[in-house]
Amino acid sequence: MEFTDADYARFAAKIDAPDDLNDPIPCWIWIGARHSKKRGYGKFRLVVNGQPKVMNAHKAAYLLLVGEVEDGQVIGHQCNHEWCVSPWHLVAQTQTENMKYCVASGRHASQRK
C-alpha cells in the first residue's frame, strides 16, 4: 500500500502531537472532523487500493504510520481515548479482543453512567 506525501501532510495537519514524535507516552489528539460533535472517533479520507474511503482517523493513522491491517482485524486504542491517533497507542486485533479490552477497561457503552 502506497501513500503520497500529500496524504501524510493532510493527516499531520489534523493532529496535535508532541514535539518528540518518538515519545510513546502522550496521546496524539485528533483535531480534524469527528463522527459526532460531542464524542466519537475522528474521520479521515484516504485512498486505499485506488478507492477513496472515509475511515476512522485511528485506522488511517495505523495504515499511514504502522502498516496494513489484516482481514478480520480492527484497530484498538490501548490508551482508551477514542480521539487518539498515536501509533504507539494503537493495536491491530480481532473485534472480540477489542471488545474484551473495552469491557475490562470499563469503557463499554453499557458501563457508562
C-alpha positions as CSV (number, residue, x, y, z in Angstrom):
1,M,0.0,0.0,0.0
2,E,1.5,3.3,-1.0
3,F,0.5,6.8,0.2
4,T,1.5,10.2,-1.1
5,D,3.3,13.0,0.7
6,A,0.1,14.9,0.4
7,D,-1.7,12.1,2.4
8,Y,0.8,12.4,5.2
9,A,0.7,16.2,5.1
10,R,-3.2,16.3,5.3
11,F,-3.1,13.8,8.2
12,A,-0.4,15.7,10.1
13,A,-2.4,19.0,9.7
14,K,-5.2,17.4,11.7
15,I,-3.3,16.2,14.8
16,D,-2.0,17.9,17.9
17,A,1.1,15.8,18.6
18,P,4.0,16.2,21.0
19,D,7.2,17.8,19.7
20,D,9.0,14.5,20.1
21,L,7.1,12.0,17.9
22,N,9.3,9.2,19.2
23,D,7.9,9.7,22.8
24,P,5.4,6.8,23.2
25,I,3.6,8.2,26.2
26,P,1.5,11.2,25.1
27,C,-1.6,10.8,23.0
28,W,-1.7,12.4,19.6
29,I,-5.0,14.4,19.6
30,W,-7.2,14.3,16.5
31,I,-8.4,17.8,15.8
32,G,-10.0,17.1,12.5
33,A,-13.6,16.1,11.7
34,R,-15.3,13.6,14.0
35,H,-18.3,11.3,13.6
36,S,-20.1,13.2,16.4
37,K,-19.6,16.7,17.8
38,K,-19.8,15.7,21.4
39,R,-17.7,12.5,21.2
40,G,-16.7,10.0,18.7
41,Y,-13.8,8.8,16.6
42,G,-12.1,11.1,14.2
43,K,-12.7,10.6,10.5
44,F,-10.3,10.9,7.6
45,R,-10.5,10.3,3.8
46,L,-7.7,8.2,2.4
47,V,-7.3,6.4,-1.0
48,V,-6.7,2.7,-0.3
49,N,-6.0,0.4,-3.2
50,G,-7.2,3.1,-5.7
51,Q,-10.5,3.7,-3.9
52,P,-11.2,6.8,-1.8
53,K,-12.6,5.8,1.7
54,V,-13.7,7.8,4.7
55,M,-12.5,5.8,7.7
56,N,-11.8,6.3,11.4
57,A,-8.8,8.5,11.9
58,H,-7.1,6.0,14.1
59,K,-7.3,3.4,11.4
60,A,-5.8,5.9,8.9
61,A,-3.0,6.6,11.4
62,Y,-2.3,2.9,11.6
63,L,-2.3,2.5,7.9
64,L,-0.1,5.5,7.3
65,L,2.4,5.0,10.2
66,V,2.4,1.3,11.1
67,G,1.2,-0.8,8.2
68,E,-1.6,-2.8,6.7
69,V,-4.4,-4.3,8.7
70,E,-5.1,-8.0,8.2
71,D,-8.6,-9.1,7.2
72,G,-10.7,-9.7,10.3
73,Q,-8.8,-7.2,12.4
74,V,-9.8,-3.8,13.8
75,I,-7.6,-1.1,15.3
76,G,-8.0,-0.7,19.1
77,H,-6.8,2.0,21.5
78,Q,-4.6,0.9,24.3
79,C,-4.8,4.4,25.9
80,N,-8.7,4.2,25.9
81,H,-9.0,7.6,24.2
82,E,-11.1,7.5,21.0
83,W,-9.6,10.7,19.7
84,C,-6.0,9.5,20.0
85,V,-4.2,8.7,16.7
86,S,-0.7,7.9,18.2
87,P,0.7,4.9,16.5
88,W,2.2,4.0,19.9
89,H,-1.2,3.5,21.3
90,L,-2.9,1.6,18.5
91,V,-3.0,-2.2,18.1
92,A,-4.4,-4.5,15.4
93,Q,-6.6,-7.1,17.0
94,T,-9.8,-9.0,16.4
95,Q,-13.2,-7.4,17.2
96,T,-13.6,-9.9,20.1
97,E,-10.2,-8.9,21.6
98,N,-11.1,-5.3,21.2
99,M,-14.5,-5.7,23.0
100,K,-12.9,-7.7,25.8
101,Y,-10.3,-4.9,26.3
102,C,-13.1,-2.3,26.2
103,V,-15.1,-4.1,28.9
104,A,-12.1,-4.8,31.0
105,S,-11.1,-1.1,30.8
106,G,-14.6,0.0,31.9
107,R,-15.3,2.0,28.8
108,H,-18.0,-0.1,27.0
109,A,-21.2,1.8,26.3
110,S,-23.2,-0.4,28.7
111,Q,-20.8,0.7,31.5
112,R,-21.3,4.4,31.0
113,K,-23.5,6.4,33.5
